[in-house]
Amino acid sequence: MYPTAAAVHNFSVSKAHNTQLRLCQKVIAEDRLPKKINRIAGVDVAYTAELAIGAAAVLDYKSLELLERQTVTCEVKFPYIPTLLSFREIPPTVACIKKLKLQPDVLFVDGQGAAHPYGCGFASHLGLAIGKPTVGVAKSRLFGEPKTIEGQEFLLQKDQIIGAVVTTKKGTKPVYVSVGHIISLGTAVKIAKHCVRNSRVPEPILKAHKIASEEKRKVQRTAKLYNFITCKNSADRCC
């Protein structure tokens, strides 16, 4: 689903976009969830210059209490390329999800699913990679035009609904919810609203972002300490 370190050197943006177009045909926009959702998760990735820090937060669906957290730190193997974020973030995210002892019933991603120029944003790519229900919740609109239909605002592309414009908290900007994989848009919106507490962004995403940021700071502190010790012990006294 994503290029290896060796493949990135000869990576083709056009081929990656064609891959997304093929993958989007495999996205299932219907509910294939457990009858009862017990656990929900959010994932996020933070970056230093050379490292990717993946984080996953598993929450109890009813109370939204944190049940488990996991992080993974690995080398960044893919540059930032607009519309190809999933190729950069899938490796640390999947590695992090594999570490979870409590597997979630649904995963939230801070990004796009079907509401993507090539129909397969990070949420959809992740859902296809791990075979789990995923939902994209983005803070800004990437693709599609807002249109109100029967009192609800959706994102449309060529008269096809690709997402929903959702005001999760009164007086705040909307978020943009789209199907990742094996979930319907209606259910995705319903779950997103359920998971909102003190912010317009659902709690699973907020928790994962906080965990990733905390781990990033730890990694940076460790790197600075290592560099200091190495420099202090160096014969040429580089500091």
C-alpha positions as CSV (number, residue, x, y, z in Angstrom):
1,M,0.0,0.0,0.0
2,Y,2.9,2.4,0.5
3,P,6.5,2.7,-1.0
4,T,9.5,1.2,0.8
5,A,12.5,3.3,1.6
6,A,14.2,2.0,-1.5
7,A,11.2,2.8,-3.7
8,V,10.9,6.4,-2.5
9,H,13.9,7.5,-4.5
10,N,12.2,6.7,-7.8
11,F,8.8,7.5,-6.6
12,S,6.3,8.8,-9.2
13,V,3.6,11.2,-8.1
14,S,1.4,10.4,-11.1
15,K,1.7,6.6,-10.3
16,A,0.7,7.3,-6.7
17,H,-2.3,9.3,-7.8
18,N,-3.3,6.4,-10.1
19,T,-2.9,4.1,-7.1
20,Q,-5.3,6.3,-5.1
21,L,-7.8,6.2,-8.0
22,R,-7.7,2.4,-8.0
23,L,-7.9,2.2,-4.2
24,C,-10.9,4.4,-4.0
25,Q,-12.9,1.9,-6.1
26,K,-12.4,-0.6,-3.2
27,V,-13.7,1.7,-0.5
28,I,-17.0,0.4,1.0
29,A,-19.3,3.2,2.1
30,E,-21.7,1.1,4.1
31,D,-21.8,0.0,7.7
32,R,-20.0,-3.1,8.5
33,L,-19.5,-2.4,12.2
34,P,-20.1,-4.5,15.3
35,K,-23.7,-4.2,16.6
36,K,-22.4,-2.4,19.6
37,I,-19.4,-0.1,19.5
38,N,-17.3,-0.5,22.6
39,R,-14.0,1.2,21.7
40,I,-13.1,4.0,19.4
41,A,-9.6,5.2,18.6
42,G,-7.9,8.2,17.1
43,V,-4.5,8.3,15.4
44,D,-2.0,11.1,14.7
45,V,1.5,11.5,13.5
46,A,4.0,14.2,14.7
47,Y,7.3,14.9,13.0
48,T,10.9,16.0,13.8
49,A,13.3,16.7,11.0
50,E,14.0,13.0,10.4
51,L,11.6,11.1,12.6
52,A,7.9,10.3,12.5
53,I,6.1,9.7,15.8
54,G,2.9,7.8,15.4
55,A,0.3,7.8,18.2
56,A,-2.9,5.9,18.8
57,A,-5.4,6.5,21.6
58,V,-8.1,4.0,22.4
59,L,-11.2,5.3,24.2
60,D,-14.2,3.8,25.8
61,Y,-17.0,4.7,23.3
62,K,-19.6,5.5,26.0
63,S,-17.5,7.5,28.5
64,L,-14.7,8.6,26.1
65,E,-12.2,7.7,28.9
66,L,-8.7,6.8,27.7
67,L,-8.2,3.0,27.8
68,E,-4.8,2.6,26.0
69,R,-2.1,4.6,24.3
70,Q,0.7,3.5,22.1
71,T,3.4,5.3,20.2
72,V,5.9,4.4,17.6
73,T,9.0,6.3,16.5
74,C,10.5,5.6,13.1
75,E,12.5,7.2,10.3
76,V,10.6,9.5,7.9
77,K,10.7,7.6,4.6
78,F,8.5,9.8,2.5
79,P,8.4,13.6,1.9
80,Y,5.4,15.8,2.4
81,I,3.5,16.0,-0.9
82,P,0.0,17.5,-1.0
83,T,-2.7,15.0,-1.7
84,L,-0.3,12.1,-0.9
85,L,-0.2,12.5,2.9
86,S,-1.3,8.8,3.4
87,F,1.9,7.5,1.9
88,R,3.9,9.4,4.5
89,E,1.7,8.6,7.5
90,I,0.5,5.0,6.9
91,P,3.8,3.3,8.0
92,P,4.0,4.8,11.6
93,T,0.3,4.6,12.0
94,V,-0.1,1.0,11.1
95,A,2.9,0.1,13.3
96,C,1.3,1.9,16.2
97,I,-2.1,0.2,15.7
98,K,-0.4,-3.2,15.6
99,K,0.9,-2.5,19.1
100,L,-2.5,-2.0,20.6
101,K,-3.7,-4.6,23.0
102,L,-7.3,-3.2,22.9
103,Q,-8.3,-3.1,19.2
104,P,-10.9,-0.4,18.4
105,D,-14.1,-0.9,16.6
106,V,-13.7,2.4,14.7
107,L,-10.7,4.6,14.0
108,F,-10.8,8.4,13.6
109,V,-8.2,10.2,11.4
110,D,-7.4,13.9,11.4
111,G,-7.7,14.2,7.6
112,Q,-9.7,13.2,4.6
113,G,-11.3,10.0,3.5
114,A,-13.5,10.1,0.4
115,A,-13.5,13.9,0.3
116,H,-10.2,13.9,-1.6
117,P,-9.2,14.9,-5.1
118,Y,-8.3,11.3,-5.9
119,G,-11.0,9.7,-3.8
120,C,-8.6,8.1,-1.3
121,G,-7.3,10.3,1.5
122,F,-5.5,9.0,4.6
123,A,-8.6,7.7,6.3
124,S,-9.6,5.6,3.3
125,H,-6.0,4.4,2.7
126,L,-5.7,3.4,6.3
127,G,-9.0,1.6,6.4
128,L,-8.1,-0.4,3.3
129,A,-4.7,-1.2,4.8
130,I,-5.9,-2.6,8.1
131,G,-9.4,-3.7,7.1
132,K,-11.2,-1.7,9.9
133,P,-13.9,1.0,9.8
134,T,-12.3,4.4,9.5
135,V,-13.6,8.0,9.5
136,G,-11.9,11.2,8.2
137,V,-12.5,14.3,10.2
138,A,-10.7,17.4,8.8
139,K,-10.6,20.9,10.2
140,S,-10.5,22.4,6.7
141,R,-12.0,21.6,3.3
142,L,-9.7,20.1,0.8
143,F,-12.2,19.0,-2.0
144,G,-15.8,19.3,-2.9
145,E,-18.3,22.1,-2.8
146,P,-20.6,22.7,0.2
147,K,-24.3,22.4,-0.7
148,T,-27.4,22.2,1.6
149,I,-29.7,19.3,0.9
150,E,-32.9,18.9,3.0
151,G,-31.5,21.1,5.7
152,Q,-28.1,19.3,5.9
153,E,-24.8,20.6,4.5
154,F,-22.8,18.2,2.4
155,L,-19.7,18.2,0.2
156,L,-20.4,17.5,-3.4
157,Q,-18.3,16.7,-6.4
158,K,-20.1,16.4,-9.7
159,D,-23.4,16.0,-7.9
160,Q,-22.0,13.1,-5.8
161,I,-21.9,13.4,-2.0
162,I,-18.4,12.9,-0.8
163,G,-18.6,14.2,2.7
164,A,-20.5,16.3,5.2
165,V,-20.0,19.7,6.7
166,V,-20.7,19.3,10.4
167,T,-21.0,21.9,13.1
168,T,-20.2,19.8,16.1
169,K,-20.4,22.7,18.6
170,K,-22.5,25.8,18.4
171,G,-20.6,28.9,17.6
172,T,-17.5,27.1,16.2
173,K,-16.3,26.4,12.7
174,P,-17.5,23.2,11.1
175,V,-15.4,20.1,10.6
176,Y,-15.5,18.0,7.4
177,V,-16.5,14.4,7.9
178,S,-16.0,11.8,5.2
179,V,-16.1,8.0,4.9
180,G,-12.8,6.2,5.3
181,H,-13.8,2.6,4.8
182,I,-16.6,0.1,5.7
183,I,-18.8,2.8,7.3
184,S,-21.7,5.0,5.9
185,L,-21.5,8.8,5.9
186,G,-24.5,9.0,8.2
187,T,-23.0,6.7,10.8
188,A,-19.6,8.5,10.5
189,V,-21.3,11.9,11.3
190,K,-23.3,10.4,14.1
191,I,-20.2,8.9,15.8
192,A,-18.2,12.1,15.2
193,K,-20.9,14.1,17.0
194,H,-21.0,11.6,19.9
195,C,-17.3,11.9,20.4
196,V,-17.2,15.7,20.8
197,R,-16.8,17.2,24.2
198,N,-14.9,20.5,24.8
199,S,-13.7,21.0,21.3
200,R,-15.2,20.9,17.8
201,V,-12.8,18.1,17.1
202,P,-13.7,14.6,18.3
203,E,-12.0,13.4,21.5
204,P,-10.1,10.4,19.9
205,I,-8.3,12.7,17.5
206,L,-7.5,15.2,20.3
207,K,-6.1,12.5,22.5
208,A,-4.0,11.0,19.8
209,H,-2.6,14.5,18.9
210,K,-1.8,15.2,22.5
211,I,0.0,11.9,22.9
212,A,2.0,12.4,19.6
213,S,3.0,15.9,20.7
214,E,4.1,14.7,24.1
215,E,6.2,11.9,22.6
216,K,7.7,14.3,20.1
217,R,8.9,16.5,22.9
218,K,10.4,13.5,24.7
219,V,12.2,12.4,21.5
220,Q,13.6,15.9,21.0
221,R,14.8,16.2,24.6
222,T,16.5,12.8,24.3
223,A,18.2,13.9,21.1
224,K,19.4,17.1,22.6
225,L,20.8,15.3,25.7
226,Y,22.5,12.8,23.4
227,N,24.1,15.5,21.3
228,F,25.2,17.4,24.4
229,I,26.9,14.3,25.9
230,T,28.5,13.4,22.6
231,C,29.7,16.9,22.1
232,K,31.0,17.2,25.7
233,N,33.0,14.0,25.3
234,S,34.3,14.8,21.9
235,A,38.0,15.5,21.6
236,D,37.5,18.6,19.4
237,R,35.1,20.2,21.9
238,C,32.6,21.1,19.2
239,C,30.2,22.9,21.6
